[in-house]
């Protein structure tokens, strides 16, 4: 048996991330900076029809567009939360809805990788949970009370193939083929501890037969997980993630078979050689994987939503949800391209109504009404490259130095690099009480959300960031970095 990967979710990190979930902005513009003269008209045009990743601070995303809105879930740990928004550009300003918690001690811990599908006029939400012991992870399904992805839900069933009735299992996905349903998941088999399995279902909540194992390639021995499906050009394409999700080499691989073939016959699945979506060091993207697919609002475009990191370190933190469009090759296979830098500007999906937000760069450029001024001693430069918006930022460790953003809207979000030498800032809105914010990070990551303001009456406001010259006991210095702000107007 291959060595087990480390646990996939740091619960403490998830709890801290939960404090800002639903409040965060979309992230930012191109990896390569343009000249200020060239950037301004481009930014003005971009404000109405573009978005910037990340979409969420959680990992293991699943998303669909239904009835005029995007619905997104990510791994939260102790509950299942869902975000709803009419636009990708405002997805993270939506308040999350907690769609499930559980009092049963056998399945109310470490809830991972929720996915939801509509069958008939009800939604079925598949997820993984345990009792606090990783090896006890099992698969479960909820059923909605009405025709609404956000529920409410009630517990429906535990999903257990007879030949793996009491075995480790995670990452349920549903294959729909020839009018039948199949449960695909990652669990124990003869190839991996976290290997790919497929079992027949008689309905959305009942496994009706034994699971069969697939000997899937992956470039590393330990993990095959998160199976997802595309149906096009006479074939079903099964994509899955390989390697440990804590590694920078976590990546997406693919198998396929004819739509008319039996998915329970392993020999029907054709392995496609090599990763189809993998790390892009030059863009600051590491470990892209655990993904899902969704269509644009008008149904004309295909999109992948996935998580990835901005650090090459072996860590389960810093996994954020991102999305980008993909296309199809002449041979009928999907072409996912390369993962985009987290600050890359993308056109919104076709039919998306737009976000209504704008940005203010640290050098004063803005795509809306506002700017930033500095007092005291600050450094500036482009050393952060793809980790920063327009590839530049400001930083200072001088106590009393300030950066003041002026903006017109209802909320402002401050983003910048977290680093091992960062310290505390004192942040205030409209001259009000200061809030102490720690800009330190145990590893360097780019484009992190440092501060989210409360919702404000629409109008002109200021955000002041003051360097305190102090830092926590783990930090090496007291720098405070300023990269950009996102302003929301509704």
C-alpha positions in Angstrom: 0.0 0.0 0.0 1.3 3.4 -0.8 2.1 5.8 2.0 -0.8 7.8 3.3 -0.9 11.6 2.5 -1.0 14.0 5.4 -4.5 15.1 6.5 -6.0 17.3 3.8 -7.4 20.1 5.9 -5.9 22.0 8.8 -8.9 22.6 11.0 -7.5 25.6 12.7 -6.7 27.3 9.4 -10.1 26.5 8.2 -11.7 28.1 11.3 -9.7 31.3 10.8 -10.5 31.4 7.1 -14.2 31.1 8.1 -14.0 34.5 9.7 -13.7 36.2 6.3 -15.5 33.7 4.0 -18.2 35.4 2.1 -16.6 38.9 2.6 -13.6 38.6 0.3 -13.2 40.2 -3.1 -12.2 38.9 -6.4 -8.4 39.2 -6.9 -6.5 41.0 -9.5 -5.1 41.9 -12.9 -2.3 40.7 -15.2 0.9 39.0 -14.2 3.0 41.4 -16.3 2.6 45.1 -15.4 1.6 47.6 -18.1 2.9 51.1 -18.2 0.7 53.6 -16.3 -0.4 55.3 -19.5 -1.5 52.1 -21.1 -3.0 50.7 -17.9 -5.7 53.3 -17.2 -7.9 52.9 -20.3 -7.6 49.1 -20.0 -8.6 49.2 -16.4 -11.6 51.4 -17.0 -12.9 49.0 -19.7 -12.2 46.0 -17.5 -14.3 47.2 -14.5 -17.7 46.4 -16.1 -17.0 42.9 -17.6 -14.0 41.2 -15.9 -13.1 39.4 -12.6 -10.0 38.4 -10.8 -9.3 35.2 -8.8 -9.6 34.0 -6.1 -13.3 33.4 -5.7 -13.1 31.9 -2.2 -10.5 31.2 0.5 -11.5 27.6 0.9 -10.3 24.5 -1.0 -12.2 21.7 -2.8 -14.6 23.8 -4.7 -17.8 22.7 -6.5 -19.9 25.2 -8.4 -22.9 25.4 -10.8 -25.0 28.1 -12.4 -28.7 27.6 -11.9 -31.7 29.8 -12.2 -29.8 33.1 -12.6 -27.1 32.6 -9.9 -23.8 30.8 -9.2 -23.8 28.4 -6.3 -20.4 27.5 -4.7 -19.3 25.2 -1.9 -15.8 24.6 -0.5 -14.4 22.6 2.3 -15.1 24.3 5.7 -14.4 21.5 8.2 -17.3 21.5 10.7 -20.2 22.5 8.5 -21.2 22.8 4.8 -21.6 26.4 3.6 -22.8 27.7 0.3 -22.3 31.0 -1.5 -24.8 32.4 -4.0 -24.3 35.3 -6.4 -25.6 36.5 -9.8 -22.0 37.3 -10.8 -18.5 35.8 -10.3 -17.4 39.3 -9.5 -19.5 39.5 -6.4 -19.5 35.9 -5.3 -17.2 36.6 -2.3 -19.2 39.6 -1.1 -22.2 37.3 -0.7 -23.0 36.1 2.8 -22.5 32.4 3.2 -25.5 30.2 4.0 -24.8 27.3 6.4 -26.7 24.5 4.7 -25.7 21.6 7.0 -24.4 20.9 10.4 -24.7 17.5 12.2 -25.1 16.4 15.8 -24.3 12.8 15.1 -20.8 12.3 16.5 -19.9 9.6 13.9 -20.1 12.1 11.1 -20.0 15.7 12.4 -16.2 16.4 12.0 -13.9 17.1 9.1 -16.6 17.6 6.5 -14.9 17.8 3.1 -15.5 18.3 -0.6 -19.3 18.9 -0.8 -20.9 18.6 -4.2 -24.6 19.1 -5.2 -26.6 17.8 -8.1 -30.2 18.3 -9.2 -32.3 15.1 -9.9 -35.9 15.7 -10.6 -37.1 18.6 -8.5 -34.7 18.0 -5.6 -31.0 18.6 -5.0 -28.7 16.0 -3.5 -25.6 17.1 -1.7 -22.7 14.6 -1.4 -20.0 15.0 1.1 -17.4 13.3 3.3 -17.2 13.4 7.1 -15.7 11.5 10.1 -15.8 11.4 13.9 -12.4 13.2 14.2 -10.3 10.3 13.0 -9.2 10.6 9.4 -9.4 6.9 8.6 -13.1 7.0 9.6 -14.0 9.3 6.6 -17.1 8.0 4.9 -19.5 9.3 2.2 -23.0 10.7 2.9 -25.8 12.4 0.9 -28.4 15.0 1.9 -31.7 15.7 0.1 -33.2 19.2 -0.3 -36.7 20.0 1.0 -37.4 22.0 -2.1 -36.0 22.8 -5.5 -33.2 25.0 -4.3 -29.4 24.3 -4.2 -29.2 26.2 -0.9 -31.7 23.9 0.8 -32.8 23.4 3.5 -31.5 19.8 3.5 -32.2 16.7 5.5 -29.9 13.7 6.0 -30.7 11.0 3.5 -28.2 8.2 3.5 -24.7 6.8 4.0 -23.2 5.7 0.7 -21.5 2.3 1.1 -20.6 -0.1 -1.8 -21.0 -3.6 -0.4 -17.4 -4.5 -1.0 -16.2 -1.4 0.8 -18.9 -1.1 3.5 -16.5 -0.1 6.2 -13.5 1.4 4.3 -12.1 4.9 4.1 -13.8 6.9 1.3 -13.8 10.6 0.3 -14.6 12.9 -2.7 -17.9 11.7 -4.1 -18.8 12.6 -7.7 -21.8 11.4 -9.7 -21.4 10.0 -13.2 -24.6 10.2 -15.2 -24.6 7.9 -18.2 -27.3 6.2 -20.3 -30.1 7.2 -17.9 -28.2 5.6 -15.0 -26.2 7.0 -12.0 -22.8 5.9 -10.7 -21.0 6.9 -7.6 -17.3 7.8 -8.3 -15.1 8.4 -5.3 -11.6 8.1 -3.8 -11.0 5.3 -1.4 -9.2 2.1 -0.6 -8.5 -0.3 -3.5 -5.6 -2.4 -4.7 -3.8 0.5 -6.3 -3.9 3.3 -3.7 -5.3 4.0 -0.3 -6.8 7.0 -2.0 -7.6 5.4 -5.3 -10.4 5.8 -7.9 -13.6 3.6 -7.5 -16.9 3.5 -9.3 -20.1 1.9 -8.1 -23.6 1.6 -9.6 -26.6 3.5 -8.0 -30.3 2.7 -8.2 -31.2 6.2 -7.3 -29.4 9.4 -6.1 -29.0 8.1 -2.5 -28.6 4.3 -2.9 -25.5 2.3 -4.0 -26.7 -0.8 -5.6 -23.6 -2.9 -6.2 -19.9 -3.4 -5.6 -17.4 -0.7 -6.5 -14.8 -1.4 -9.2 -11.3 0.0 -9.0 -9.5 2.0 -11.7 -5.8 1.8 -12.1 -5.3 5.5 -12.9 -2.0 7.1 -13.7 -0.9 10.2 -11.9 2.8 11.0 -12.0 3.1 10.1 -8.3 2.0 7.1 -6.3 -0.1 8.2 -3.4 -3.4 9.8 -4.4 -6.1 9.7 -7.0 -9.1 11.8 -5.9 -11.9 14.2 -6.8 -13.3 12.5 -9.9 -15.3 14.9 -12.2 -17.0 14.3 -15.5 -17.5 16.0 -18.9 -19.8 14.7 -21.7 -18.9 15.7 -25.2 -18.0 14.5 -28.6 -19.2 11.0 -28.1 -17.1 10.4 -24.9 -17.3 10.9 -21.2 -14.1 12.5 -19.9 -13.2 11.7 -16.3 -10.7 14.1 -14.7 -9.2 13.6 -11.3 -6.5 15.0 -9.1 -3.2 13.2 -8.4 -0.5 13.5 -5.8 -0.9 14.8 -2.2 -2.8 18.1 -2.2 -0.2 19.6 0.2 2.4 19.2 -2.5 3.1 21.8 -5.2 2.8 19.0 -7.8 -0.8 18.3 -7.0 -2.3 18.2 -10.6 -5.2 17.0 -12.8 -5.1 13.9 -15.0 -7.7 12.4 -17.2 -9.3 9.2 -18.5 -12.1 8.7 -21.0 -14.4 6.2 -22.7 -17.2 6.1 -25.3 -20.6 7.3 -24.0 -22.0 3.9 -24.9 -19.5 1.9 -22.9 -20.0 0.3 -19.5 -18.1 2.4 -16.8 -18.0 -0.6 -14.5 -15.6 -2.3 -16.9 -12.1 -0.9 -16.0 -10.8 -1.8 -19.5 -13.2 0.6 -21.1 -11.5 3.6 -19.7 -8.6 4.9 -21.8 -5.8 6.6 -19.9 -4.6 10.0 -21.3 -0.9 10.3 -20.7 0.5 13.3 -18.7 -1.2 15.9 -16.6 -3.8 18.0 -18.2 -3.6 20.9 -15.6 -0.5 21.4 -13.5 1.7 23.9 -11.7 2.8 27.1 -13.4 5.8 28.3 -11.5 6.3 31.4 -13.7 2.8 32.5 -12.8 3.1 31.7 -9.1 0.5 28.9 -9.2 1.2 25.6 -7.4 -0.8 22.5 -6.7 -3.8 23.2 -9.0 -6.4 20.5 -8.6 -9.6 19.3 -6.8 -11.8 20.9 -9.4 -15.3 20.9 -10.9 -16.9 22.2 -14.1 -19.7 24.7 -14.8 -21.3 26.4 -17.8 -21.5 30.2 -18.4 -24.9 31.7 -17.7 -25.9 31.6 -21.3 -24.6 28.0 -21.7 -22.1 28.8 -24.4 -18.8 28.4 -22.4 -17.2 25.7 -20.3 -15.3 26.7 -17.1 -13.2 24.9 -14.6 -13.2 25.9 -10.9 -10.3 24.5 -8.8 -8.1 25.3 -5.9 -4.4 26.2 -6.0 -1.7 27.8 -3.9 0.7 30.7 -4.3 3.6 28.9 -2.5 5.7 25.9 -3.5 6.0 24.8 0.1 4.5 21.5 1.2 1.4 22.9 3.1 -2.3 22.5 3.3 -2.9 26.2 4.0 -3.1 28.9 1.3 -5.4 26.8 -1.0 -7.8 29.2 -2.6 -10.7 28.7 -5.1 -10.1 30.0 -8.7 -11.9 29.7 -12.0 -11.0 30.0 -15.7 -12.5 29.2 -19.1 -11.4 26.2 -21.1 -11.9 25.1 -24.7 -11.9 21.9 -26.7 -9.3 20.5 -29.1 -9.9 19.3 -32.6 -9.6 15.6 -31.5 -12.6 16.2 -29.2 -10.7 16.4 -25.9 -10.9 19.2 -23.4 -8.0 21.8 -23.4 -7.6 23.3 -19.9 -4.6 25.3 -20.8 -2.3 26.5 -18.0 -3.5 27.9 -14.7 -3.6 31.7 -14.7 -1.8 33.8 -12.2 -4.0 34.7 -9.3 -4.0 38.4 -10.3 -4.9 37.8 -14.0 -7.8 39.8 -15.4 -10.4 37.5 -17.1 -13.6 38.3 -19.0 -16.6 37.3 -17.0 -18.5 34.2 -18.3 -20.8 34.9 -21.2 -24.1 36.2 -19.9 -22.7 37.2 -16.5 -24.3 40.6 -15.5 -21.1 42.0 -14.0 -19.6 42.7 -10.6 -20.0 46.4 -9.8 -16.6 46.7 -8.0 -13.3 48.5 -8.8 -9.7 48.5 -7.7 -7.2 51.0 -6.4 -3.5 50.1 -6.9 -0.8 50.9 -4.4 0.7 53.5 -6.8 -2.6 55.4 -7.0 -4.0 54.1 -10.2 -7.7 53.2 -10.0 -10.5 51.8 -12.1 -13.0 53.9 -10.2 -13.3 57.0 -8.0 -10.5 56.9 -5.5 -6.7 56.7 -4.8 -4.1 56.3 -2.1 -1.7 58.7 -0.4 1.3 58.0 1.9 2.9 59.7 4.9 6.2 58.7 6.4 8.8 56.5 4.9 7.7 53.8 2.4 9.5 51.6 0.0 8.1 50.5 -3.4 9.0 48.2 -6.2 8.2 45.3 -8.5 10.0 42.5 -6.6 6.8 40.6 -5.8 6.1 40.0 -9.6 3.1 37.7 -10.2 2.2 37.6 -6.5 1.1 41.3 -6.7 -1.5 43.3 -8.5 0.2 45.1 -11.5 3.4 43.4 -10.2 4.2 46.2 -7.7 3.6 47.1 -4.0 4.6 49.4 -1.2 6.0 48.3 2.2 7.3 50.0 5.4 8.4 49.0 8.9 8.5 52.6 10.2 6.2 53.2 13.1 3.7 55.9 12.2 3.9 55.6 8.5 0.4 55.6 6.9 -1.3 54.7 3.7 -4.8 56.3 3.2 -7.2 55.0 0.6 -10.1 57.3 -0.5 -13.0 55.6 -2.2 -16.7 55.8 -3.0 -18.7 52.7 -2.3 -20.1 50.5 0.4 -17.1 48.3 1.4 -13.3 48.1 0.9 -11.0 45.1 1.1 -7.3 45.4 1.6 -5.0 42.9 -0.1 -1.2 42.4 0.0 1.6 39.9 0.5 1.8 38.0 3.8 5.4 37.3 4.7 7.6 36.0 7.5 8.9 39.5 8.2 5.6 41.3 8.4 4.1 42.9 11.5 1.0 44.6 12.9 -0.9 47.4 11.2 -3.6 49.6 12.8 -6.5 49.9 10.4 -9.4 52.4 10.7 -12.3 53.6 8.5 -13.4 57.2 8.3 -11.3 58.2 11.3 -13.0 55.7 13.6 -11.4 53.2 16.1 -8.3 51.4 14.9 -8.3 47.6 14.5 -5.1 45.7 14.9 -4.3 43.5 11.9 -1.4 41.0 11.7 0.2 41.0 8.2 2.6 38.2 9.2 2.4 34.8 7.5 4.5 31.6 8.4 5.2 31.2 4.7 5.2 33.9 2.0 2.0 34.1 0.0 0.8 36.7 -2.4 -2.5 38.6 -2.7 -3.8 37.7 0.7 -6.8 39.4 2.2 -5.6 41.4 5.1 -8.7 43.4 6.1 -12.4 43.5 5.2 -14.3 46.6 6.2 -17.9 46.5 7.5 -20.6 47.4 5.1 -20.9 51.2 4.9 -23.6 53.6 3.7 -22.9 54.3 0.0 -20.7 57.4 -0.4 -17.2 58.7 0.0 -15.0 57.1 2.7 -11.4 56.7 3.8 -9.4 53.7 4.9 -6.2 54.4 6.9 -3.4 51.8 7.3 -0.9 52.8 10.0 2.4 50.9 10.6 2.8 50.1 14.3 6.4 49.0 14.2 5.4 45.9 16.2 5.2 42.2 15.3 4.2 38.9 16.8 6.7 36.5 18.4 7.0 34.3 15.3 7.7 37.2 12.9 11.2 38.4 12.0 10.3 42.1 11.5 7.5 44.6 11.5 6.9 45.4 7.8 3.4 46.2 6.6 2.7 45.8 2.8 0.2 47.6 0.6 -0.7 46.1 -2.7 -4.2 47.0 -3.7 -7.8 47.6 -2.4 -11.0 46.3 -3.9 -14.0 48.6 -3.5 -17.6 47.4 -3.7 -20.4 49.8 -4.7 -23.5 47.8 -3.9 
